[in-house]
Structure formats: C-alpha cells, structure tokens
Amino acid sequence: MTRYRLRATLAESDPEIWRVFDVSGGLRLRMLHLALQAIMGWRESHLHAFVDTDPFTPGARGRRWESPDFEPADDSLSEEDYTVDDVLGSATALWYEYDFGDGWVHRLDVIERASDDPHLAPVVLLDGANRGPFEDSGGPHGYAEKLAIAADPQHPDHGFITDWIRTTVGPWASREPGNFDVVGIQTELNLLFNPHGSGMSPYDMSGLVKSEEHRHPGDVDDASPIAAFASELPPPIRSELRQHLHYTGVLEPIGIDDETAARLIRPFSWLMDAVGIDGLALSTAGWMPPATVLAGMTELGWLDDWVGKGNREESTPQIASLRETAQRMGLVRVQKGRLVLSAGAKKALGDPRLQLRLVASGLYRKLGDAETDAATLLLLATADGTPPAERWKAVAFGLEMCGWQSATRMAFTASDIAHATFHTQQVLDLIGGASRLARHRGEDPGVRLFAAEALR
C-alpha cells in the first residue's frame, strides 16, 4: 500500500489557501472528504464530490465520486467504494468540490509517494497557510469582497458585513484570514482517524477528556460542564470549540492561591462566616438581623456607594441577592426560623479554595437545561476574554448551535440572553464586586479565573 503526500490548493484563492498532508492509500474517499473538511475548517453543511478531471476545463469528462447518503448523478460512483490508492495509484491530481452553490474547488496534487507504514496516523497535516473561507460567503470572489469590506470601516456595508461574519463564523473559529493552527487541526485529525492514539478518553463524546493514563490533576473530566456542553454540539462546531479551547488555554490547569481565592469568594465567605456553625436567627418575617446586614454592607464595601442606613435586608439588594444566590446554590438554607449552612459549607469554613470550589460547582444548581447551557457559554465567554458587551452574542451563537430557539423563534436578542444567564451573571457580579464603584473600575481579572474554574 502507498502513502501519499498531497498538496491541497483552493482554486482562485488570493492569497493562496493551501495545505500539505500525508494520507494512507487505504483511506476511502469518504474519509478523505472528512479529512479535507477538518483541515480546511469547513462545517460539512453542503454537498461535495470528487472528480479526476479539472472541472475548469470546458467539456472535460471523467469519473465522479459522491456520497451515497444523497441521490447521486446517473454516472457517479460511491465514495465509499473507492480508496485513495484506487484513484491516485496512477494519477497525479484529484479535485474535490464542496458547496456546489459557492463552488469551492480544491486541487489535490500528488507531490510524493512512499510505502505506507501502519504505525503512522492515517492523516498527518504537515503545513499550510491561511484559514479556509467562511461558509456561505459566495465563493472565492464573494469571500475576498467580504474580507475587503470588513477591513474598511469607511465602507457603507462595513457594519452589515462584520455583523454577518460574526453571526456566521461565531466566537470560536478565527475570523482572521491569515490564521492557521497546524497543532489544533492535527488534534482534530487524531480524534477522527486515530481515536485510541489521540490520548483522549474513548468514553467521552466531547473530545475534551483525556484517558486515565494521560490525565493530570486539574484536567477536565466527563462530569465537567464544558465537556457535557461540547457533547451536544454538531461535530464541526464541536471541532471549532475544541480548537478554540486549545488556542486560548482556557482548560489549562488553574493554580488559584488562597489569597486570590479569598478575594474572589469574599461575599460568600462573609455570609458563611456570618451564619456560622450554629446558624443565624431570622426575624419573624424571615429577614437577617439588621446588625448582620449592616456588617456585611460595611465589610464588603457596599455601604460606600449606598444611600440609606444599609441595615435592612429587604432594602439592600446586594445582601438580598447574595443570600438568594447562596440558597439557590445550596450553601445555606432556612430551617426552623434560622439560616443554616449546608454540610459542605460547614466543612469549607476557613478554607477559601474549598469555598470557591463550592460556589463554582453550585452555580449550576436548580438551572434548567437551557439555563445550564447558557451558564456554560457565559462562563466560557468570560474565561476566554470576550469583552463583556460581546458576551451575549457568544452565548446566543452557542445556544443556536445546540438547537435552542427563542420564545419568538427569531434570533436571540440581548434581552433573551440576559434572561437565560440571569442567575449565572448574579454569581459573576458577586465574585467581581457588586458595588457601583467596583463596576466602574472594570471587571476584576480574577473573574476570568473563577469562570475557568467553574467550567470544570
């Protein structure tokens, strides 16, 4: 059997979009199609075909291979029935067409042949340049035009096109035309063609969980919210998410020291300390004692920009929100007229890192399915550095990719996302400092660390 070194070139691309990769001759054309989708960054959302004659040559006729999943042309062959060896054994080039509407034509040139080695991965990406075009961008000329408009803030269609790119491409795939991540793409190829050698758990659908022999302390496991969420995505979008996580390092093990943890968790640790082992007696109306409320407002710095005495829970939204959030997360509960700590919260008293972990894991408690996905997406958009004003768009894209729809069945609005992420944003606001002064100073950098921790 032969191993082929191929150069894939996207016709009419300028600057040229190309890839060089090795492929086993025993690979079926169906799998070569999937490899090309991965290395070019396509989303497998359109029809495709292989042909052995240049489609730009007038009147050229040759063999054509299509997917058996769709009604083929009368003279087409099944890509399931032919291997790379069958097609390129005596040829020097093959053409791959994707999206017959946009007309993306890839020329695959044989640049080297060697004996195949069963110990090598079936597909190995070696080199390349530039990201693949945006899906549905109108072919080579439409893509070039959109890039030019996006690069020109003075163009009358600049706003429309940049919004189209944001909506179409989403928050995880790079929008920079020169981006090309050979390591990230090879990781995807390994998951696709060599799952047992990829280092990832064979029991995990997300492709984010390492097998036990490769897993290190701090790595995500199959119970991690981000792994559960990724498993819901269509495979091409899941691939984009995995590459984004790899590129941004969001899932790298986090080392949060005691001092940082104590600073981030301060509102919750104050409440846990205030309740204490013995609990806190509530008023007949169910409110916390005025002295306790005033102490919290003072110690947490919330009294500095507050008008009023700040000693009544029902008229201090910060304290009320803190208690409500802590109850939803299972840190405290009301029992026989007293506010008492959960068993986990009692154990965590005086341990800021354990308290932070409690809040991070409790954040998802009592959320519906859509709210849980929205929470994961908001945490991801926070952890990867997406500007606060843009986060709702990242959440909207992810929810749409999972199949969620707004109540109106129209595109998600900022208001829709604010509703879906309300409880999660409450936690982030408390972690980052709920006072107006804190918000004016900007988001605490530690919030990104907390968000990354909560994704686990």
ABEGO torsion letter per residue (X at the ends): XBBBBBBBBBBGBOBBBBBBBBBBAABBAAAAAAAAAAAAGBAGABBBBBBABBAABBGBBBBBBBBAABBBBAABBBAAABBAAAAAAABABBBBBBGAAAGBBBBBBBABBBBBBAABBABBBABEBEBBBBBGAGEAAAAAAAAAAAABAABAAAAAAAAAAAAAAEAABBABAABBBAAAAAAAAAAAABAAAAGBBAABAAGABBBAAABBBGBBBAABAAAAAAAABBAAAAAAAAAAAAAAGAABBBBBBAAAAAAAAAAAAAAAAAAEAAEBBBBAAGBBBAAAAAAAAAAAGAAAABBEAGABAAABAAAAAAAAAAAAAGABBBBGGBBBBBAAAAAABGBAAAAAAAAAAAAABGBBAAAAAAAAAAAAAAAAGBBAAAAAAAAAAAAAAAGBBBAAGBBBBAAAAAAAAAAAAAAAAAAAEABAAAAAAEBBAAAAAAAAAAAX
